[in-house]
Protein backbone atom coordinates (compact mmCIF):
# COMPACT_ATOMS: atom_id res chain seq x y z
CA UNK A 1 0.00 0.00 0.00
CA UNK A 2 2.86 2.37 0.75
CA UNK A 3 3.90 2.01 -2.89
CA UNK A 4 0.64 3.76 -3.80
CA UNK A 5 1.71 6.87 -1.89
CA UNK A 6 3.78 9.47 -3.78
CA UNK A 7 7.40 9.57 -2.65
CA UNK A 8 7.31 13.27 -1.73
CA UNK A 9 4.82 12.56 1.06
CA UNK A 10 7.48 10.56 2.90
CA UNK A 11 9.94 13.46 2.95
CA UNK A 12 8.61 15.24 6.04
CA UNK A 13 11.23 15.26 8.79
CA UNK A 14 8.62 15.28 11.54
CA UNK A 15 7.15 11.82 12.10
CA UNK A 16 3.74 13.16 13.14
CA UNK A 17 3.44 15.26 9.99
CA UNK A 18 4.61 12.32 7.87
CA UNK A 19 2.02 10.03 9.50
CA UNK A 20 -0.67 12.62 8.83
CA UNK A 21 0.10 13.21 5.14
CA UNK A 22 0.65 9.53 4.31
CA UNK A 23 -2.42 8.41 6.26
CA UNK A 24 -4.51 11.20 4.77
CA UNK A 25 -3.43 10.18 1.27
CA UNK A 26 -4.33 6.54 1.91
CA UNK A 27 -7.76 7.33 3.38
CA UNK A 28 -8.67 9.72 0.58
CA UNK A 29 -7.22 7.85 -2.39
CA UNK A 30 -7.38 4.13 -1.71
CA UNK A 31 -10.86 2.71 -1.36
CA UNK A 32 -12.15 -0.83 -1.06
CA UNK A 33 -12.59 -0.72 -4.85
CA UNK A 34 -9.01 0.27 -5.60
CA UNK A 35 -6.43 -2.07 -7.04
CA UNK A 36 -3.57 -2.35 -4.55
CA UNK A 37 -0.70 -4.39 -5.85
CA UNK A 38 1.36 -6.70 -3.67
CA UNK A 39 4.94 -5.70 -2.89
CA UNK A 40 6.04 -7.95 -5.75
CA UNK A 41 3.50 -6.23 -7.98
CA UNK A 42 2.10 -9.53 -9.17
CA UNK A 43 -1.45 -9.37 -7.80
CA UNK A 44 -4.17 -7.21 -6.29
CA UNK A 45 -4.28 -7.64 -2.51
CA UNK A 46 -7.75 -6.11 -2.01
CA UNK A 47 -9.58 -9.29 -2.93
CA UNK A 48 -11.51 -11.77 -0.80
CA UNK A 49 -8.67 -14.29 -0.79
CA UNK A 50 -6.02 -11.75 0.31
CA UNK A 51 -7.24 -8.68 2.24
CA UNK A 52 -11.02 -8.81 2.13
CA UNK A 53 -12.37 -5.41 1.06
CA UNK A 54 -14.63 -5.30 4.15
CA UNK A 55 -11.57 -5.71 6.37
CA UNK A 56 -9.68 -3.07 4.41
CA UNK A 57 -12.63 -0.70 4.87
CA UNK A 58 -12.49 -1.23 8.65
CA UNK A 59 -8.76 -0.46 8.54
CA UNK A 60 -9.37 2.64 6.38
CA UNK A 61 -12.03 3.95 8.77
CA UNK A 62 -9.76 3.41 11.78
CA UNK A 63 -6.89 5.12 9.98
CA UNK A 64 -9.16 8.01 8.98
CA UNK A 65 -10.14 8.53 12.62
CA UNK A 66 -6.50 8.39 13.73
CA UNK A 67 -5.46 10.87 11.03
CA UNK A 68 -8.21 13.24 12.20
CA UNK A 69 -6.94 13.04 15.79
CA UNK A 70 -3.35 13.62 14.65
CA UNK A 71 -4.53 16.69 12.72
CA UNK A 72 -6.09 18.03 15.93
CA UNK A 73 -2.83 17.34 17.77
CA UNK A 74 -0.76 19.11 15.11
CA UNK A 75 -3.01 22.20 15.27
CA UNK A 76 -3.29 22.23 19.05
CA UNK A 77 -2.36 25.39 20.87
CA UNK A 78 -1.59 23.63 24.15
CA UNK A 79 0.62 20.69 24.97
CA UNK A 80 -2.21 19.00 26.89
CA UNK A 81 -4.55 19.13 23.89
CA UNK A 82 -1.84 17.84 21.57
CA UNK A 83 -1.00 14.94 23.89
CA UNK A 84 -4.65 14.04 24.46
CA UNK A 85 -5.38 13.98 20.72
CA UNK A 86 -2.24 11.97 19.98
CA UNK A 87 -3.24 9.42 22.63
CA UNK A 88 -6.75 9.18 21.16
CA UNK A 89 -5.27 8.57 17.73
CA UNK A 90 -3.41 5.52 18.97
CA UNK A 91 -5.77 4.33 21.71
CA UNK A 92 -3.28 5.07 24.45
Residue, then its C-alpha position, 0 to 999 in steps of 0.5 A: x500500500x505504501x507504494x501507492x503513496x507518492x514519494x514526496x509525502x514521505x519526505x517530512x522530517x517530523x514523524x507526526x506530519x509524515x504520519x498525517x500526510x501519508x495516512x490522509x493520502x491513503x484514506x482519501x485515495x485508496x478505497x475498497x474498490x481500488x487495485x492495490x498491488x502486492x509488494x512484488x507487484x504480481x497481484x491485487x491484494x484487495x480481494x476476498x482471498x487476500x485482504x477482504x475489502x470489508x476488512x480493508x474498509x475497517x482499517x481505512x475507517x480506523x486510519x481516517x479517525x486516527x489521522x483526524x486526531x493527529x490533525x487536531x494534535x498538530x493544530x493544538x495550541x496547548x501541549x495538553x490538547x496535543x498529547x490528548x489527541x495523539x493518545x486518542x489517535x493511537x488508543x493510548 
